[in-house]
Amino acid sequence: MIARRTAVKKDLLADEGYVHKVDAIGDPLQKIEAVVDFSALAQAVEKIAPRPEQPKGGRPPYPTEVMVRVLVVKRLHGLSDEQTEFQLLDRRSFRRFCGLEHSCNIPDRTTIWSFENRIGVDGVTALFNELDRQIRAHGLEARAGQIVDATLVPAPRQHFTKEEKALLEQEAVPADWKPAKRRQKDVDASWTKKHGKSHHGYKFTVSVDRKHKLVRTWIADTAKVHDSQHLEAALDEWNTSAEIYADKGYVGADREERLREHGYRPQIQRKANLGKPLSACQERRNQRIAKVRARVEHVFAAITQWGGKRIRTIGQARATFAVGMMVVVYNMRRLAFLGA
């Protein structure tokens, strides 16, 4: 019987050919590599959280730059620590980006978790600030006004008894909670309602410049805090335009007056009052603002598409770290897209 022909051909050097094909198609990680100075990012983190000294004979830690790259891979693809370890073992493009292509050791899940806890919120803030400096060095200054908005970040739901809720509202911990149970209970995440639906988790506010659609400032908080509470704190003072675009959730005569006193020109959508609908002029104004304000929704959509707008962590500090990494990775992708 004659064997049927097949397109599958064995070749011991096939992997080399795949690398060239990946580069020809366009590896997103290599595009980020081309515009971001990871050495400078690592130095910024080292100033905040230097690598601990290891006793003689102990296993030395991975370089900070390698671990920063690992965190970028993790957040860019919405991976858990376990899946990050697996993908580093399985995908050559990930190992090449992280500087581990010819390494016989790969950071495991515990190493990744430990590094995140070591650098913490201060570390991710240092990453964001250094990346922002690089963005401005590329000539991408914040221009044409800024758009401020907030989005909800879902977190694992917690279940408490009525007695436990009463104690937690008084900022007390139930006496029968052992340390192991306490570590598994997220007492910082909260509930809120949006469009009639209940949501549990956290919230983060961003200021995006209208010209380049890069995140210039960000703030993380629990979900129950109203969006308007962070408007002024989220403003980017370096934007070349004084215009601020925001939706109806930021309406407030006193707030807008304060903004004008500081030289800003608030472009905030108007909200109809009970029994008093908006005029045709106000409706047109809202539509004009909405066309500009929609650019911030593109940022949230991009983060969601990468699997980033969801966290698996417990507590405000780790949630803030996760949100910060979302913003850092988004700005990297955006910088690569702009071709700086």
N, C-alpha and C positions, 0 to 999 in steps of 0.2 A: 504494500500500500504506500502510495506516494504521500509524504508529509505535506501538509498545507503550508503555504508561505505565511510568514508573520512579519510584522513591522518591528517586533522586539528583537534587538540585537545586543549581544553581550559585549561589553568593552570595559576593561579594567581602568581605563582613563576617562570614563564617562563623566565623572564628577567634575573634572576640569572643564569639560565642554559646557556643563550646566552653569558653572560660574560665569562664563562669558555670556551665555544667553540671559542670565539674570541681569547682568550689567547692561546688556543691549536693550532689554525691556524697560529697565529703570528701577533700581532698588531704592525704595523710599529712605532707607537708612543711610545709604551712601549720599543721597541728596542732603540729608541733615548733616552728615559728616563734612560736606563741602563748605557749609556756611557757619557752623558752630565750632568754637574753640573749646573743646572739652577739657583741655589742660587747664585753661583759666577757670573753668567751672569747678574743677577738682581743687584748685588752689583756694577758691572762695570757700568751699566746704571745709577744707583743712583748717582754715582760720577759725571757723566756728566749732568744729568737732575734729580735732586732730586724731590721727590713728593711734590707738593705745599701744604702748610698748609691750612686746611679747617677751616672756622669759626665755633665756638662752635654751635652745633645743626645742622650743615650742613651734607650732606651725605658724609661719608669718601670715599676716593678713593680706588680702587682695589689695592692689593699689586702689586709691580712692577714685581715680578716673575710670577704672574698669567697673566699679560698683555703680558709679553715676550712670554709665552707659547701660548697665543692666536694669536700673530703675526706669530709664527711658524706654527700653524694650518692653518692660513689664507694663507700664502705663499705656504705651502706644497701642498695645494689643489687648488691653483689658484682662491681663493674666493674673492668676493667683501666684503666690510664691512657689507652690508645687509645680504649677504649669510653666512658670518661668524657668525653673530648673530643667524640666523635661524638654522644653523648646530649645534651650541652649545646647542640650545634648543632641537634639535631633536636627536642628537647622543650622546649616553652615553660614548662612547670611547673618544670623544672629551672633554667632561666635566671631565672625570676622569683624562686625561692628563693635563688639565688646573687647576686641583685642585678645580673644581666646582661641583663635583659629588653630593654632598649633600647641595649645596647652593641654596637658593630660589631666588637669584639674579644672572643674567647673564649679562656680559658687552654688552651693545647695540651698534649699529652702530656708534653713536655719541661718545661714550666712546672710541671705538677703533680708530676712526679718530683723536680724541683729543690726545690720547697717542702717536700716530705716529708723530703728529706735535710737541708734547712736546719734544720728544727725538731727532728727526731730524737726520741729517747726522752724527753728532757727536755721537749720541747714537748707531746707527747701526755700526759705526766704532768701538766703544767700544765693542759691541757684537762680531764682527769679531775678534778683537784682543784677547779678553778673550777666545773665542773658540779655536783660534789658539794656545794659551798657553796650553790649555787642551789637544789639539791634540799632541803637542810636549811632554807633560807630560806622555802621553800614549806610548811614544817611537817612534812615527811616524814622525821622522825628514825628511825634504825634501832631497831626495836622487836621484842619477842617472841623474841629469840634470833637466832643466826646459823647458816647452813648452809655448810659448807666442802666443796668438791669440786674435782676436777681433770678436765680433758678433754684429749684429744689433738688436735693441730692438724696435719693432713697437710701435708707440704711436698714439692716436687719431689724425686724419688729421684735419688741420686748413684751413680755407678759408679766404683769404684776397683779397681786391681789389688792383689794381696796385698802387693806391695812398698810401694805408696802407703799402704795401710791401716796397715802396720807403722810407717811414718814419722809418719803423722798421730796414731797412738796415743801417740807420743813428743812430740807437739806440735811436730813439724818439718814443713816444706813440701818436697815433692820438688824436687830441683834443676832438673829439666827443665820445671817449670811456669813459663811466661812470665806476666807480670803480667795479660795479658788472660785467660788460662786460669784463673789464681788467682781472678779476680773472678767467674768462672762456677762455681766449686766451693764448695759449702756444706759446710764442715768442722765446723759447729756442730750441725746437725741430726743426730739419732741414731735408732737402732732400739730398739724395745721390743716386748714381747709382752703382749697383753691378750686374755683368753678364748681362748688358743691361737693367735691370729692375730698376725702381725708387722705393726708399724706404724712408719712413718718420718716424722720431723718434730719438732714441738715440743709442749710441754705448758703449759697455763696453769691456774692455781688461782685460784678466786674465793671470796669470802665474801659471801653473799647474806643480807640480813635477812629474817626469816621473815614479818614483817608486810607489807612493801611489795614484796618480791621485787626489790629494787634491788641492784646490785653495789656493795659498799662498799669492798672492797679487791681487788686482783688482782696476781698474780705470774706472769711468763713464764719458762720455762726449757726446756732440751732434754728430749726425750722419755724418755730413759733414767733420769732422776732420779725416784726413787720418790715417790708422792703425799704420803706422810707427812712428807717432809722440809720441806714448806712450811706445815704446819698452823699452827704457832705464829706464824710470820711473817705469815700471811694473816689473822689474827684482827683484828676491828674492835673496838677498845677502847671505842668510843662507843656500842655497842649497850646499850639499857636493860635487857636481860636477860642473865644470866650463862650461859645454856644454849648449848651448842655441839652441833650435829647433824652427824654424819659417818658414812660407810659403813665396811665391814669393813677397808678398806685403811688405816685410821688407828688400828687397834687397837694398844695398847702400854701395859703397866702403868706404866712409868716416865713416859711422856708424859702419861697421864691423871692421875698423881699430881702432876706439875708444874702441870698446868692447875688442879687443885683448890687447890694452894698459892697460885695467883694469883687465886683467887676465882671461877673458872669452874666450871660444872656440866656435865661432858662427857656427851653423849648419843650414844655411839658404838656402832654395831652390833657384836654379838659374833660371833666366827668360830670354827667348830668345829675342834678339833684332831684329828689322825689317830687313829682308833679311839675317839674320844670325842665323839659327836654332841651337839648343843645340847639342853638340857632344854626342856620345853614352855613354861616360864616365860621362858626366854631367847628362844625363837622368837616369843612374843607381844611381848616387848620390841622385838625387831628389826622386827616388823611395825608397831609403834606409831611407831618412829623413821622407818621407811621412808615412812610417810604424810606426815611433815613434810619429810623429806629430798628427796622427789620434786619439791619446788618448785624446787630448783636445776637439775634436769633441764629444766624449762621454759625456763630462761635459755639453756642450751646449744641446745635445740631451736629457739628463736626465732632465735638467731644463725645456725644452720645453714640455717634456712628462707630467710634473706635472702642465702644464698650466702657468708656471712662466715667460717665455720669451716674455711677453707682459705687457704693463702697461696701467693703466686707469687714471694716474695722469696728472697734468699740471705743467710744469716748471722743470728746471734742478735739483733743490734741492730735490723735491719729487721723480723725476726719479732716482736720485742717491740713495735715501733711498730704493726705490723698488729694484734696482739692488743689493744693499748691502744685503737686506734680501734674495734675490735669492741665493747669494753666501753662506750666513750663513746657510740656510736650506740645500743647497746641501752638504756642509761640514758635517753637522750633519748626513745626510743620509749616506754619504760615510763612516764616522767614525763608524756608527752602522753596516754597511756592512762589514767593515774590522774586526769587532769584537774585538775592542781594550779593 
